[in-house]
Amino acid sequence: MRDPASPTQASLVLENFLPYRLAVLAHKTSRALSAVYGERFGLSIPEWRVLANLGHAGPLYAGELAERSSMDKPKVTRALQRLETGGLVQRAVDAQDRRQVRLTLTRRGRGLFRDIAVLALEWEAQFLSPLSEAERKTLDRALTKLMQRGEDRPRSANARAARHAEAL
């Protein structure tokens, strides 16, 4: 067994490690923005993510919401229940597949989404204000490339091994 402090091992400085930095930044920005809409509208982060996805994409299934919002299905389900109880989301049986339920914003939900979207965009502009326009464009291009790369890459060594085994 190797000594974790051994100089022969690659040195991992957590504070400089991109996945760690992105996770910390995402958590901090999400928390800071949630203070704005949470205090004013009483929504949690999962509720806002569901509301925002339905407001942007239109009717979705719960599984699609989970995937789009990067949340697990139970968290999406709890957020949907609270939003539905609050009259912001409604369920409708899918006409094509009666086993599926489509989720949509109610009129009240769409209005709330518009109100929060204005605040969120103002918050984003303020958050990005230390960056020049050129830096913002560079950041946007870099994030887009990294997000595409993340979608292209296998999720783990196990996923690579499974795909390799299927090819055999």
Secondary structure as GFF3:
##gff-version 3
##sequence-region A 1 168
A	DSSP	three_ten_helix	14	16	.	.	.	ID=ss1
A	DSSP	alpha_helix	18	41	.	.	.	ID=ss2
A	DSSP	alpha_helix	45	57	.	.	.	ID=ss3
A	DSSP	alpha_helix	62	69	.	.	.	ID=ss4
A	DSSP	alpha_helix	73	85	.	.	.	ID=ss5
A	DSSP	beta_strand	89	93	.	.	.	ID=ss6
A	DSSP	beta_strand	101	105	.	.	.	ID=ss7
A	DSSP	alpha_helix	107	128	.	.	.	ID=ss8
A	DSSP	alpha_helix	133	152	.	.	.	ID=ss9
A	DSSP	alpha_helix	157	167	.	.	.	ID=ss10
###
